[in-house]
Every structure is written in structure tokens, then in C-alpha cells.
Amino acid sequence: MHQADMPPTDCLISATINAADFIAVPRDPLEDVTAYQDVEFVMKDGSKIVCANSSSIDQ
């Protein structure tokens, strides 16, 4: 999407709608769209899903 010249904000909304409530990344994804390559964790429906080098899920 970003490579097709879609603005970063629109990429963020399109990629996460209905998928997550919160995505933790180490950099501002509106400034650096590659921040999504380093997702630290995701929150969905009150559950924290650990992504960084872990397969555990906190509920």
C-alpha cells in the first residue's frame, strides 16, 4: 500500500482495522512505515499478544 503512494495514515488504518486495538512499535509509524517490521506486542479485546521473539500470549 505504501509503495503505491498511499499516505502512511491510510496504510495504518487499512492494515489494522478489525485486526487490533493497539499495536506497539518502537518508532512512529507515521514517520517511518517500516516500524511495523518491529512489532513489540499487539492488544486485541483486552488481551496482550506478545510478538517480539515469543510465542506466548497473555490473557
C-alpha positions in Angstrom: 0.0 0.0 0.0 2.8 2.4 1.0 4.7 1.6 -2.2 1.6 2.5 -4.2 1.8 6.0 -2.7 -0.9 5.6 -0.1 -0.3 8.0 2.8 1.1 6.4 5.9 -2.0 7.2 8.0 -4.3 5.5 5.5 -1.9 2.5 5.4 -2.1 2.2 9.2 -5.9 2.4 9.2 -6.3 -0.1 6.4 -3.8 -2.6 7.8 -5.2 -2.6 11.3 -8.9 -2.1 11.0 -10.7 -5.1 12.8 -7.3 -6.7 13.4 -6.0 -4.9 16.6 -7.0 -2.4 19.2 -3.4 -1.3 19.8 0.0 -2.1 18.2 3.2 -1.3 20.0 6.1 -0.4 17.7 9.5 1.2 18.7 9.2 4.2 16.3 6.5 6.5 15.0 4.8 4.6 12.1 3.6 7.8 10.6 7.2 8.9 10.2 8.7 5.5 9.4 6.3 2.9 7.9 9.0 0.2 8.4 8.3 0.4 12.2 5.7 -2.3 11.6 8.6 -4.7 10.9 9.5 -4.5 14.6 6.1 -5.0 16.4 6.7 -5.5 20.1 3.1 -6.5 21.0 -0.5 -6.3 20.0 -3.6 -5.7 22.1 -6.9 -7.2 20.9 -10.1 -7.3 23.0 -8.1 -6.7 26.2 -5.6 -9.5 25.6 -1.9 -8.7 25.1 -0.3 -10.8 22.3 3.5 -10.9 22.6 5.2 -10.7 19.2 8.9 -10.0 19.8 10.7 -13.3 19.8 8.0 -15.0 21.8 5.1 -17.3 21.2 3.3 -16.7 24.5 0.0 -14.9 24.8 -1.0 -13.1 28.0 -4.8 -13.1 28.6 
